[in-house]
């Protein structure tokens, strides 16, 4: 288990002679201030709203962080060796990160994916050479998870990355995302808001931020019902609970409606110039719920990816 804390809050993956590798480009993403969003939604003048632009990672999403740390931890522990195949379930972004890093490091990648994943995500996965097993779309990410577990049980020669239960997932954010946010806000962050999927982003970032300042309020966001269009997010009461999820880290929880996220995605594209994915828009909606209740504060959320993997979604053409 690779868990070490750099007392200077520097990036875990910044190593001598490492800056020109693909892996070195993971992390250190920009923190954007959402000025127009704050004004349009009548936030108090003393409230600052920020979002981490995770599509600047080489694989285009926040999942590059977890995938890289999972692979590095498995290599260090001897579970992943040259010639092996990496297996996991994914709704798209983690799979893209695995496929990208697998190609770079010489591993075959086998993924179980809900059949209703966006065509753009499936095309990217195939471009990287990943082997895809499409699962029942009505079962969502849980159906893909069950199928990955079955395949892992049948073939012990596979390395089952198991992102929902692998501590290297949340540790990636403990070691990088939280420290970056702390540095980029000069330690002024008062509220952290993130959506729950595997829960790795929320758990790792919240855990470290609370160590840096116990007064930071950490808010977990999820869909408002089991049947939703927030790809990558989990409705925890009705889903298979990730083993890494620690609900005690949340000071409170908020929910987001699919329609609200769609409207926010259009707003961010047309007013802020930010073309973001559905989960990113949902995260901003959740952060606004928190920010509206404040007279002052620094609210930070995470934008998991851009909108380019969602171009086939019809909502973009709505008014």
GIMO-V708794 format. One record per run of one state. SS is the DSSP state (H for helix, E for strand, C for the rest). FROM is the first residue (numbers start at 1). TO is the last residue. Records with the same first field share a line. If there is no record, write none. Layout:
SS: FROM-TO, FROM-TO
This chain:
C: 1-22, 26-30, 34-34, 41-45, 57-60, 62-62, 78-84, 91-92, 106-107, 115-118, 128-130, 136-136, 155-158, 161-166, 185-190, 196-199, 213-216, 224-246, 250-251, 257-257, 273-275, 277-277, 292-295, 304-304, 307-307, 311-313, 318-319
H: 23-25, 35-40, 54-56, 63-77, 93-105, 119-127, 137-154, 167-184, 200-212, 247-249, 258-272, 278-291, 308-310, 314-317
E: 31-33, 46-53, 61-61, 85-90, 108-114, 131-135, 159-160, 191-195, 217-223, 252-256, 276-276, 296-303, 305-306
